[in-house]
Amino acid sequence: MAGKIKSEFAYVSGISFPLVVLISIVLIAFFIDDTFTIQRIIFGPFKFLGSSIATIGAVYLLWCVFLFLTIGRGTPVPVKPPQKLVIIGPYKYVRNPIYFSEILVLIGLSIYFGSISLLVLTFLAVVFFHLIVVFFEEKSLERKYGEEFLKYKKEVPRWIPRIKKLIEHAQQ
């Protein structure tokens, strides 16, 4: 019974962790804005643009987490990591689509709320995510999946999809 509860907790935490990261960054930015009375710049048409970008990022994030749960049989957090390397869907185009989608959500929310603080924190998150990926995650994946990950790493870019591959996929 305790093992089942621990496993369920791991899945719930794995699903909610990306959301907790996003909410924390947004709340910190709002705290900075309020504490230092930083004026938010909000323009009508940009609110639609921001909400569109954030929505695309959120849907993309849910897709990535769904693939981790179903194909990888694990979660995005080390408490219950995937048992299988996920290389389909968005993982076919970039190696880190969860971080990419979180950045899209944060950029969208920065635009929607007109928050310079949130935009700065988004940039810091990009740097932080990059350091985690380069110095921790990729080394861990190499140890866990060996040659399979090295081949994937060679074929799929870390952050920015190859335009040629996207065009080829769109034409199919």
HELIX and SHEET records of a PDB file:
HELIX    1   1 ALA A    2  THR A   35  1                                  34    
HELIX    2   2 GLY A   44  THR A   70  1                                  27    
HELIX    3   3 GLY A   89  LYS A   92  5                                   4    
HELIX    4   4 PRO A   97  PHE A  113  1                                  17    
HELIX    5   5 ILE A  116  ILE A  132  1                                  17    
HELIX    6   6 VAL A  133  GLU A  137  3                                   5    
HELIX    7   7 GLU A  138  TYR A  145  1                                   8    
HELIX    8   8 GLU A  147  GLU A  155  1                                   9    
HELIX    9   9 ILE A  163  GLN A  171  1                                   9    
END                                                                             
